[in-house]
Amino acid sequence: MRLRAEKLVLMADLIGTVVFAIEGALTAMRAHLDLLGVMVIAFIVAMGGGVIRDLLIGDTPPSAIRDWRYPALTFAAGFITFIFSSAVLALPPLAYTVLDAAGLALFAVAGVQKALLHGIRPFIAVLLGTVTGTGGGVVRDVLLARVPLVLYADIYATAAFLAGALVVSLRRCGVPDTISAISGGVACFVLRLLAVHYGWHLPRATL
């Protein structure tokens, strides 16, 4: 059972790494960075959240450093995105939103699952799933001198948090890990897209 859960976490982590590396490269190219800047931002977006999670749960060195597949996939995805920049940048905004939502869902689920595997309490595991999904984007935005997207975007970190909560709840009800993870990921993905489409957001202070 634990081996199956670890494989599930690894699969979600690796796929999420590729997705967020592409998303990070896209953001860097839109900011008119050179090849080195694109690769750095791709690496940070793809690895940042997972590294923060691993450090917090004591899984050191972090998987992104210990396992060669993470940096290899990150740099490959970032470089390919850069090479085909003309075609990639011509994609409609919806494609960018879908890519980002997919990465958020994958990392949120991988984060909460890995935290649970390391014996972290459910609520904290949900928080770590949220950090996994949003951490890289926060570092990216700080480097690009922008207000982090997670602080103002329509239902962004909230979608990751609710996905983690759903995963934990389903597991406690005896639902298999794979089904719980897929359900949480789909919920996060769909909620994020609906929030963008309808402009949903949390209450904001009126000044």
Residue pairs with C-beta under 8 A, 6 or more apart in sequence:
1 177
2 117
4 177
4 178
5 113
5 117
5 177
6 117
8 113
8 177
8 178
8 181
9 110
9 113
9 114
9 117
12 106
12 107
12 109
12 110
12 113
12 181
12 185
13 50
13 63
13 70
13 106
13 107
13 110
13 114
14 69
14 70
14 73
15 106
16 46
16 103
16 106
16 107
16 110
17 46
17 47
17 50
17 64
17 70
17 73
17 74
17 77
18 46
18 73
18 74
18 77
19 99
19 102
19 103
19 106
20 45
20 46
20 103
20 107
20 136
21 42
21 43
21 45
21 46
21 73
21 74
21 75
21 77
21 78
21 81
22 42
22 77
22 78
22 81
22 99
23 45
23 96
23 99
23 100
23 103
24 41
24 42
24 43
24 44
24 45
24 46
24 78
24 136
24 140
25 38
25 39
25 41
25 42
25 77
25 78
25 81
25 82
26 81
26 88
26 89
26 96
26 99
27 41
27 45
27 140
27 144
28 37
28 38
28 40
28 41
28 42
29 38
29 81
29 82
29 85
29 88
29 89
30 89
31 37
31 41
31 144
33 41
35 82
38 78
38 81
38 82
39 75
39 78
39 79
39 82
41 140
41 143
41 144
42 74
42 75
42 77
42 78
42 81
43 71
43 74
43 75
43 78
44 136
44 139
44 140
44 143
45 136
45 137
45 139
45 140
46 70
46 73
46 74
46 77
46 78
46 136
47 64
47 70
47 71
47 74
47 136
48 135
48 136
48 137
48 138
48 139
48 140
49 107
49 111
49 131
49 132
49 133
49 134
49 135
49 136
49 137
50 62
50 63
50 64
50 70
50 107
50 110
50 111
50 132
50 135
50 136
51 62
51 64
51 65
51 135
52 131
52 132
52 135
53 111
53 114
53 115
53 128
53 131
53 132
53 135
54 60
54 62
54 63
54 64
54 114
55 62
56 128
56 131
57 114
57 115
57 118
57 120
57 128
58 118
59 114
59 118
63 70
64 70
64 71
81 88
97 192
97 193
97 196
98 193
100 192
101 159
101 188
101 189
101 192
101 193
101 196
102 189
103 133
104 133
104 134
104 156
104 159
104 160
104 188
104 189
104 192
105 133
105 159
105 160
105 163
105 184
105 185
105 186
105 188
105 189
105 192
106 185
107 129
107 132
107 133
107 160
108 129
108 130
108 132
108 133
108 159
108 160
108 161
108 163
108 164
108 184
108 185
108 188
109 129
109 163
109 164
109 167
109 181
109 184
109 185
109 188
110 129
110 132
111 125
111 128
111 129
111 130
111 131
111 132
111 133
111 164
112 125
112 126
112 128
112 129
112 132
112 163
112 164
112 167
112 168
112 184
113 129
113 167
113 177
113 181
114 128
114 132
115 124
115 125
115 128
115 129
116 122
116 125
116 168
116 171
120 128
122 168
122 172
125 164
125 168
126 161
126 164
126 165
126 167
126 168
127 161
127 164
129 160
129 161
129 163
129 164
129 167
130 157
130 160
130 161
130 164
132 160
133 157
133 160
133 188
134 150
134 156
134 157
134 160
137 148
137 149
137 150
138 148
138 149
138 150
141 147
141 148
141 149
142 148
149 156
150 156
150 157
153 201
154 195
154 196
154 199
154 200
154 201
155 191
155 192
155 195
155 200
155 201
155 202
156 192
156 195
158 191
158 202
159 187
159 188
159 191
159 192
159 195
160 188
162 187
162 188
162 191
163 184
163 185
163 187
163 188
163 191
164 184
166 180
166 183
166 184
166 187
167 180
167 181
167 183
167 184
170 179
170 180
170 183
170 184
171 177
171 180
175 183
194 200
195 201
